[in-house]
């Protein structure tokens, strides 16, 4: 009994330590900008709940515009990754074709390339296509299965499913695509949920690519909107920025809580209950 209490106490202490940055963010969002770094306690001496109202309207556009922009990009990115990466993973995991191992090795090799190596070639390509200052550079790659990690994740999950399921579907007259749609995909929902969670977090927090491709403030995403609270001359709106930072975290936390039960299942090596 004493060992269990010590274990729970240690876990509680570690959990509180990990939660401290979030608590500091919430506390700072309720302080005025000139006391954020002078009032060191988590409990504000002077409350400033107006930071949320001012932060929502102090930018050139209302903050809900940036939330909607990010939500559109995130939703389409999730759809694109699920469609393209699942089809590519099904081909590698369940189909037999010439050069399958070579193409799979090349796909894994793309995971070892630093992302910044491709920045200039991709920028030049999108410039030639006339896609700058649009959402196409942020969305189209997700529909072309360019993320090797998600493909590898789904391949490992699909390989754990019994091949007898494919044989039974073939006997019933199903082709490869119908087998994927009717048999494999319903069993891969945990892997799909894991991919959706990772995509949501990565795309929602992405700062560099929107900064690189978007120049119209009306198209800005949440990270770019938060950057506008920063002033190079030292007049940054810290209270409003922290308030909107907490608002921008709410969708991520909610999406993670809603899909956390599938997260472990999606990484596990079995697809059957």
C-alpha positions as CSV (number, residue, x, y, z in Angstrom):
1,X,0.0,0.0,0.0
2,X,2.8,2.4,0.9
3,X,4.6,1.6,-2.4
4,X,1.4,2.4,-4.4
5,X,1.0,5.7,-2.6
6,X,4.6,6.7,-3.3
7,X,4.1,5.7,-6.9
8,X,0.9,7.8,-7.2
9,X,2.7,10.7,-5.5
10,X,5.6,10.5,-7.9
11,X,3.3,10.4,-10.9
12,X,1.3,13.3,-9.6
13,X,4.5,15.4,-9.1
14,X,5.7,14.6,-12.7
15,X,2.2,15.4,-14.1
16,X,2.1,18.7,-12.2
17,X,5.6,19.6,-13.6
18,X,4.5,18.8,-17.2
19,X,1.3,20.9,-16.7
20,X,3.2,23.9,-15.4
21,X,3.8,25.5,-18.8
22,X,0.1,25.3,-19.6
23,X,-0.9,26.7,-16.2
24,X,1.6,29.5,-16.7
25,X,0.0,30.2,-20.1
26,X,-3.5,30.4,-18.6
27,X,-2.2,32.6,-15.8
28,X,-0.4,35.0,-18.2
29,X,-3.5,35.3,-20.3
30,X,-5.2,36.9,-17.3
31,X,-2.5,39.4,-16.6
32,X,-1.9,42.8,-18.3
33,X,0.9,43.0,-20.8
34,X,3.2,45.0,-18.5
35,X,2.9,42.6,-15.6
36,X,3.3,39.3,-17.4
37,X,7.0,39.0,-16.7
38,X,7.0,40.9,-13.4
39,X,4.2,39.1,-11.7
40,X,5.9,35.7,-11.3
41,X,3.1,33.9,-9.4
42,X,0.5,31.7,-11.1
43,X,-2.2,33.6,-9.3
44,X,-2.5,37.1,-10.9
45,X,-2.4,40.0,-8.5
46,X,-4.4,42.1,-10.9
47,X,-6.8,40.2,-13.2
48,X,-7.2,41.3,-16.8
49,X,-9.9,39.0,-18.4
50,X,-10.4,41.7,-21.0
51,X,-7.3,40.2,-22.8
52,X,-9.6,37.7,-24.5
53,X,-12.0,40.3,-25.9
54,X,-9.2,42.6,-27.0
55,X,-7.1,39.8,-28.5
56,X,-10.1,38.6,-30.5
57,X,-10.6,41.9,-32.2
58,X,-7.2,43.7,-32.1
59,X,-5.8,42.2,-35.3
60,X,-6.7,43.4,-38.8
61,X,-9.2,40.5,-39.0
62,X,-11.3,39.0,-36.2
63,X,-9.6,36.0,-34.7
64,X,-12.4,33.7,-35.8
65,X,-11.3,34.3,-39.4
66,X,-7.9,32.7,-38.6
67,X,-9.5,29.9,-36.7
68,X,-11.7,29.1,-39.7
69,X,-8.7,29.3,-42.1
70,X,-6.8,26.8,-39.9
71,X,-9.8,24.5,-39.6
72,X,-10.3,24.4,-43.3
73,X,-6.6,23.5,-43.9
74,X,-6.5,20.9,-41.1
75,X,-9.8,19.2,-42.3
76,X,-8.7,18.9,-45.9
77,X,-5.2,17.8,-44.9
78,X,-6.6,15.0,-42.7
79,X,-8.9,13.9,-45.6
80,X,-6.0,14.0,-48.0
81,X,-3.6,12.0,-45.7
82,X,-6.3,9.4,-45.0
83,X,-7.2,8.9,-48.6
84,X,-3.7,8.8,-50.2
85,X,-1.6,7.2,-47.4
86,X,-4.2,4.4,-46.8
87,X,-4.2,3.5,-50.5
88,X,-0.4,3.6,-50.7
89,X,-0.2,1.5,-47.5
90,X,-2.7,-1.0,-48.8
91,X,-0.6,-1.5,-52.0
92,X,2.6,-2.1,-50.0
93,X,1.0,-4.3,-47.4
94,X,-1.4,-6.5,-49.3
95,X,-0.7,-6.4,-53.0
96,X,2.1,-8.2,-54.9
97,X,3.7,-6.3,-57.7
98,X,7.1,-5.9,-59.3
99,X,9.5,-3.7,-57.4
100,X,7.3,-3.5,-54.3
101,X,10.3,-3.8,-51.9
102,X,12.3,-1.3,-53.9
103,X,9.6,1.3,-53.9
104,X,8.9,0.6,-50.2
105,X,12.6,1.2,-49.4
106,X,12.6,4.4,-51.4
107,X,9.5,5.5,-49.5
108,X,11.2,4.9,-46.2
109,X,14.2,6.8,-47.5
110,X,12.1,9.9,-47.9
111,X,11.6,9.9,-44.1
112,X,15.4,10.5,-43.7
113,X,15.4,13.7,-45.8
114,X,15.5,16.9,-43.8
115,X,12.4,18.9,-44.7
116,X,14.4,22.1,-45.4
117,X,16.3,20.3,-48.2
118,X,13.0,20.4,-50.2
119,X,12.0,23.9,-49.3
120,X,13.6,25.7,-52.3
121,X,12.6,23.2,-55.0
122,X,9.1,23.1,-53.7
123,X,8.9,26.8,-53.6
124,X,10.1,27.1,-57.2
125,X,7.7,24.5,-58.3
126,X,4.7,26.1,-56.7
127,X,5.8,29.5,-58.0
128,X,5.9,28.1,-61.6
129,X,2.4,26.7,-61.0
130,X,1.1,30.0,-59.8
131,X,0.1,28.6,-56.4
132,X,1.8,31.2,-54.2
133,X,-0.5,33.0,-51.8
134,X,-3.1,30.2,-52.1
135,X,-3.8,27.1,-50.0
136,X,-2.7,24.7,-52.7
137,X,0.9,24.4,-51.5
138,X,-0.4,23.5,-48.0
139,X,-3.0,21.0,-49.2
140,X,-2.0,19.3,-52.4
141,X,1.0,17.4,-51.0
142,X,-1.3,15.7,-48.5
143,X,-3.4,14.3,-51.3
144,X,-0.3,12.8,-53.0
145,X,0.9,10.5,-50.1
146,X,4.1,12.5,-49.5
147,X,4.4,11.7,-45.8
148,X,6.2,8.4,-45.4
149,X,5.6,8.1,-41.7
150,X,1.8,7.8,-42.1
151,X,2.2,5.2,-44.9
152,X,4.6,3.2,-42.7
153,X,2.3,3.3,-39.8
154,X,-0.6,2.0,-41.9
155,X,1.5,-0.6,-43.6
156,X,2.5,-2.1,-40.2
157,X,-1.1,-2.1,-39.1
158,X,-2.4,-3.7,-42.3
159,X,0.3,-6.4,-42.2
160,X,-1.0,-7.5,-38.8
161,X,-4.4,-8.4,-40.3
162,X,-4.9,-12.0,-41.4
163,X,-4.4,-12.6,-45.1
164,X,-7.3,-15.1,-45.0
165,X,-9.6,-12.0,-45.0
166,X,-8.3,-11.1,-48.5
167,X,-8.8,-14.7,-49.7
168,X,-12.3,-14.8,-48.4
169,X,-13.1,-11.5,-50.1
170,X,-11.6,-12.7,-53.4
171,X,-13.7,-15.9,-53.3
172,X,-16.8,-13.7,-52.8
173,X,-15.8,-11.8,-56.0
174,X,-14.2,-8.7,-54.5
175,X,-11.4,-7.0,-56.4
176,X,-8.4,-5.2,-54.7
177,X,-10.2,-1.9,-54.2
178,X,-13.4,-3.4,-53.0
179,X,-11.4,-5.6,-50.6
180,X,-9.8,-2.5,-49.3
181,X,-13.1,-0.6,-48.9
182,X,-15.2,-3.4,-47.5
183,X,-12.7,-5.4,-45.4
184,X,-9.4,-3.7,-44.7
185,X,-10.5,-0.1,-44.1
186,X,-13.1,-0.9,-41.4
187,X,-10.5,-2.8,-39.4
188,X,-8.0,0.1,-39.8
189,X,-10.0,2.7,-38.0
190,X,-7.6,2.9,-35.1
191,X,-4.7,3.6,-37.5
192,X,-6.8,6.2,-39.3
193,X,-7.6,7.9,-36.0
194,X,-3.9,8.0,-35.1
195,X,-3.1,9.5,-38.5
196,X,-5.8,12.0,-38.1
197,X,-4.6,13.1,-34.6
198,X,-1.0,13.4,-35.7
199,X,-2.0,15.3,-38.8
200,X,-4.3,17.7,-36.9
201,X,-1.5,18.6,-34.4
202,X,1.2,19.0,-37.0
203,X,-0.9,21.0,-39.5
204,X,-2.6,23.2,-36.8
205,X,0.8,24.1,-35.3
206,X,2.6,24.5,-38.6
207,X,4.2,28.0,-38.9
208,X,7.0,27.9,-41.5
209,X,5.1,26.8,-44.6
210,X,2.1,29.2,-44.2
211,X,4.7,32.0,-43.5
212,X,6.5,30.9,-46.7
213,X,3.6,30.6,-49.1
214,X,0.9,33.1,-47.7
215,X,1.2,36.8,-48.0
216,X,-2.5,37.9,-47.8
217,X,-3.5,38.5,-44.1
218,X,-7.0,37.3,-44.9
219,X,-5.5,33.8,-45.6
220,X,-3.4,33.6,-42.4
221,X,-3.6,30.6,-40.1
222,X,-3.6,30.7,-36.3
223,X,0.2,30.6,-35.9
224,X,0.7,33.5,-38.3
225,X,-2.1,35.4,-36.5
226,X,-0.3,35.0,-33.1
227,X,2.9,36.3,-34.7
228,X,1.1,39.6,-35.4
229,X,0.9,40.3,-31.7
230,X,4.7,40.6,-31.6
231,X,6.2,44.0,-32.2
232,X,9.9,44.4,-33.1
233,X,9.9,47.8,-31.3
234,X,9.1,46.2,-27.9
235,X,5.4,47.1,-27.8
236,X,4.2,43.4,-27.9
237,X,0.7,42.7,-26.7
238,X,1.7,39.8,-24.4
239,X,-1.5,39.5,-22.5
240,X,-3.6,39.4,-25.7
241,X,-1.2,37.0,-27.4
242,X,-1.2,34.5,-24.5
243,X,-5.0,34.7,-24.3
244,X,-5.4,33.8,-28.0
245,X,-2.7,31.2,-27.6
246,X,-4.8,29.4,-25.1
247,X,-7.8,29.8,-27.4
248,X,-5.8,28.2,-30.2
249,X,-4.9,25.3,-28.0
250,X,-8.5,24.4,-27.2
251,X,-9.2,22.6,-30.5
252,X,-6.0,20.6,-30.3
253,X,-6.8,19.5,-26.7
254,X,-10.4,18.7,-27.6
255,X,-9.4,16.7,-30.7
256,X,-6.8,14.7,-28.8
257,X,-9.2,13.9,-26.0
258,X,-11.9,12.8,-28.4
259,X,-9.5,10.4,-30.2
260,X,-7.1,9.3,-27.5
261,X,-8.7,5.9,-27.1
262,X,-7.7,5.0,-30.6
263,X,-4.2,6.3,-30.3
264,X,-2.7,3.2,-28.6
265,X,-4.7,0.9,-30.8
266,X,-3.4,2.6,-33.9
267,X,0.2,2.1,-33.0
268,X,-0.3,-1.5,-31.8
269,X,0.6,-4.4,-34.0
270,X,-2.8,-6.0,-34.2
271,X,-5.9,-4.8,-35.9
272,X,-8.4,-7.3,-34.4
273,X,-10.1,-7.1,-31.0
